Amino acid sequence: MEEHPRRGGIVGRGAAGNPKNRFERLSVEPEPPEEPGEELRPETVYLRDRSRSIIARNGSPDIGFDASINPYRGCEHGCAYCYARPTHEYLGLSAGLDFETKVLVKEEAPELLRRELSSPRWRPRPLSMSGVTDPYQPVERRLRLTRRCLEVLAEFRNPVAVVTKNHLVTRDADLLAELARHGAAAVAVSLTTLDDGLRRVMEPRTSRPARRLAAIERLAEAGVPVGVMAAPVIPGLNDHELPRLLSAAAGAGAGFAACVPVRLPGAVAPLFEDWLSRHLPDRKEKVLNRIRSMRGGALNDPRFGSRMRGEGFYADHIARLFEISCRRAGIEPGCFPRLSTAAFRRAEGQQTLFG
């Protein structure tokens, strides 16, 4: 295992500060430390989100779903590369530390979901949980919003596809297995690296790689279709791990796999550059140059059709390596298995199946 010493930043956080919000004219600069070497350690603050609906829709041709549930906005996991960071700018916050430390909580998410599924206007379709931030980030252990949403989905037998980096998903194996009996659930465990040293600095508040593999094993044993999401693949940083990573996931019981090259929209690009400078300065230019080679000379290419795949030599190399590694591991390349809406039922007024 490689050593990844912390060269700067804040322990347990992916970002080291708050870049200016692109929509705001004013910004706030924190007071400098009173003592030399004193480290800022911002605590996570949870704020109420008063949203009056819970199902978000998208029309992107690059994404395999058109409806999703996000019980949380912002994510304490603090992944340095997270493409969702710029969504916090729409709230008047920063894509940096604010995204990790100011998490909005949709306390009424289960009730809103029940209302929307009960509506005669709802046409059953698979829901993604979550389309933006992780539904099993640390506060879920206490708030249980994701579990309560799954209880509603189990009542209605509405299909759901879950993506997470957290072993906590195994807590809800009973609900996911109940839905899976109707062909209405699948889980993809996001596994970026098998190197826990790299994980600690790149994805500071996520489950360790061994715990994510254990989650795959537990869900497979429970009869839940489970796969691995190798995303993002960062050329020059973790792309070489694909063969071992996919082999380990298949050995744990993963039945399908997906792969997405890193993309760095908006404020994520400078945040990721800063992260490389702080933690992996010797690799910084190599990694950034390879990303640019996949993104037409820039660090991000927002065009539909290429943003999830990339273009050029390194993008082709990653795609070939992924396909070969899947074949050798005996795992099916591709995203989620097709989910069924055949068992959907209106359940308004019924008691929950799981208490």
N, C-alpha and C positions, 0 to 999 in steps of 0.2 A: 504494500500500500504506500502511495506517495505521501510525503509530508506537505502540508499546506499551511505554513505558519501565517498567523494573522499579522499583517503589516500595518494595518490602520483601520479606521472605521469604528463601529460600535458593536460590541459583542452581542451576538444574537440577532443582528439586523443586516439586511442585504445592502441597503442604501446608507450612505454616510451623512446625508443632509437632504434638504428640501430645495430642489431646483425651482425656479420661478414658474408659476402657472401661466401657460400661454394665453389664457383668456383674461388674466387679471393685470391691471396696471400697477398695483401695489404689491409688495411682498414684505414678509416679516423676517428679520434677521435675528437669530437667537443670541442671547448674551454669551460672550466667550467664557470659558472656564475661569474661575477665580485663581486656581492654582495650576502651574505648569504640569501637563501630563494628566490633569483631571479629565475624566471621560464622561461625555454626555450619555446618559442611559434613559432615554424616554420610555415611559410606561405606555402600555396599550390602553387606549380609551375607547369605550364602546358607546356609540350614539344611536338613538332611536331613529329608525327610518320609517317615515309615515306614508310610504307608498300605498296606493289604493288598489293595486293589481300586482300579481306575482308572476304571471307567465309573460316572458319577453319573447318577441318574435324577431327573426332576422331573414333577410332575403339573399344572403350570400351564397353564391354557387360553390364556394370552396368548403362549406361546412355541411356535414351530413345530417343536420337537423334544422328545423325552422322554428322550434319553440324550446324555451329553457326556463329553469327556475334557479334563482340566485338568492338564498336566504340572507347572504351577507354581501356587503359592498366594501371592498378593501380586503386585504388578506394578511394575517399575521405571519404566515409562512416566510414572507420576505425574500422570495426568490429574486436573485439579481437581474434575471433576464425577463421577468414576467411581462407579457404583452398587454396585460390588463391594467398596468399601472396608470396609463393616461386617462382611464375612465374616472379617476378621482379628480381630475382637473375640471370636469363638468360640475363637480360639487363645490368648486371654489377652493379646493385643497391641492396639495402637491402630489406629483407622481412618485416622489421619493419617500422619505420617512413617514409622511402623512399616510401614504397608502398602507404601510405596515402597522402604524400605531393609532390611526383613527379609523376604526372599523364600524361601519353602519350595520345595524341589526334590524332585520324585518321581523319584529316580534309577532306580527299577525300573519306571517307567511302561511301557516297551516290553514287558518280560517279563510284567508283569501283564496288559497288553492281549492278548498272545498267549494267555495262559492262559484269559482270559475268552472270547475268540472261539473257542477250541478246544473249549470246553465244549458238550456236546450240549444244554445248557439255553439256550444263546444263540440267540435268534431274530434273524436278520439284520434290521437297521434302520439308517437313517442316524444317524451320530454327529456331534455338533457339536464342533468344536475351535476355540476353547474356549468353554465356556458362561459362564465368569466372567472369567478373566484372559487376557491376550494370549499365544498360544502362540509368538509370535515376538518377545518382549521381548529386550533386548540380550544377556542371558546365553545365549540359545539358539544364538547364533553359535558359542559354545565348547562347550556341553554337547550340542547336537544331539538332545535328547530328542524334540522334535516331529518331526524328520526320521525318527528311528528308529521312532516310532509310525506314521508314514505308510508306512514300509517294511512294517510288519506289516499295515496295512490294505490295501496293494497286494497282498500275498500272498493274503490272504483275499478280496480284492475286495469289501470291506465299504465301503459309501458313507460319505463324509465331507463335511461343510460347514465351511469354515474362515472365520473372521472375524479380521482383523488390521489394525493401523495401520502395519505395518512392511514395508519393501521387501524384507526378508530372505526373505519368502515365495517370491520368485522363485528362490531357491536350490533349492527343491524342486519346480520346475516339471516336472521329469521324472517324479516320482512322481505328482503331481497329474494330469498328462497321461495317464499310464498308467491311472489310475482313471477319468478322464474318458472314455476310449475305451469303457468299459463303462457309461457313464451314471452313474458312481459318485463324482463329485467336483464341487464348485463352491466358489468363493471369493468372499467379499464384502470389499472393501477399505473400511475405515472412513475416511471423509473428512469432517471436521467444518468445515473452513475452507480457503480458498485463500490466506489472509493468513498468511504465515509469521511475522510479528511476533506475531499472536495465538496461533498454534500454539506458539511458543517459551515463552510464559508459561502457557498453558492445558494443553498436552500436552508438557511439557518434554523428554522423552526418546523421542519418537516420530519417525518419518521425516517429512521435510518434505513439504508438499503435492505439490510437483513429483515427488518420488520415489514417492509413492503412486500418482500418475497413471501414472508409468513402470511401476510394478508391474502395474497394470491392463493396460497395453499389452503387456507381456511375457507375461503369463498368457494373454491373448487370442490372441497369436501362437502360443502353445504348444498351443492347442486346448482350454484349460481354460475352462469357463463361468465368467465373472467379472462381478461387479456392484459397485455402490457402496452403502455404508451411510451415509446422511446422518444420523448420530446421535452425540450428541444435537443436536437443533435447539433453540437457546436463544433465546427471543423477546427482541428488543431487543439481541441480541449478534451472532448469526450467521444469523438466519432470512432476512435480505435477500440472503444469498449463494446461496440454493437455485437460482435460475435459472442463474447462471454455473457453479456447482459441478456441477450435473447435466449441463450442456452440455459442460463440460470432461471429465467422466467418460465420457460417451457418445463424445466425440471420441477418447478413448484406447482405446475398445473395450468399455466396460461394456455388458452386455446386459440388466441388470435393476437396479432400485434400490429401496431401502427407506428409510423415514424414521421416526424416533422422537423425540418431544419429550423434553426433559430431565426426569429424575425424580431426586429428591434424598432417598433413604431414610435414616432414622436419622441417624448422625453426619455424613453427607455434606452435609446442609443447612447446619449451622453452618460446616463447612469451606469450602463454596462461598461463603457470605456473607463469610467472612474473606478468601478469595481475591479477591472483587470489591472489598473495601475496600482491599486492598493494591495491586491492579493497575488497576482501573477504577472508582475511587470516584465519578466523575461519572456513571457509568451504573448504579451499584449499585441504587438504588431503582427505577429504571425496569425493570430486568431482573427483580428480585424481585417487583415488583407484577404483572408480566405472567405470571410463573410461577404466582403465587397465583391469578390469574384463571383459569388452566387447571386448578388443583388444588383447587377448592372453597374458596378462601381460605387454604389452607395451602401449604407448599412441597413437599409430597408427598402423593399419594393412592394408598395401597397396594391399592385395590380392584381385583380382577380385572375386566377389561372396559374399565377407564378408564385404568389406570396406564400403559399403553403408547401411549395416544392423547391423553389429556387431554380436557377438556370446555370449552365456552364459546367466545367470539369468537376468541381468539387460536389456540386449538387448531384451530378450523374454518378459520381463515385459513391456518395452516401446511399443513393437509391439502389445501386448494384450491391453494395455491401450488405444493405438491409435485406434484400431479396435472397442473397446467397446464405446469409446467417439464419434467416427464417427457415429456409429449406433444410439446412444442416441440423437445425434444432427441432425440426418436425412440427413447426408452428405455422398457422395459417396467416399469411400477410394480408393486411386489410383492416379496416376499422371494425366497428361493432357488428355482431351478427344481426340479421333482420329481426326486429321485434314485432310482436303480433298485437293487434287491437281487438281480436275476435272475442276475448272474454270480457271486454269493457261492459260495465253496468252502471246505471245511475244508482247512487247509494245515499241520496239525500235523506236525512232523518234516521238512518241506521246508526247503531252504535259501532265503535271501532272494533275491528277484529282482534286488535292486540292491546286492548285496554286503555 
